[in-house]
């Protein structure tokens, strides 16, 4: 799943560590999501959207053709 977390982190001047603390996860989790190695739970995706003040669709996009 494609995402723009790194862009939103930069816009909000947040490190991976700072975002992780706000979300209640580890920095490694944020890194894995950013690198598209891990898809977050729906709950975590909503938390991210709230932190950045945007809709989930602004952060995450899914392309059916990328499905493995």
PyMOL commands that set and color helices and strands:
alter all, ss='L'
color gray80, all
select helices_A, chain A and resi 5-11+16-23+27-34+42-52+56-59+64-66
alter helices_A, ss='H'
color red, helices_A
select strands_A, chain A and resi 2-3+60-61
alter strands_A, ss='S'
color yellow, strands_A
deselect
rebuild
show_as cartoon
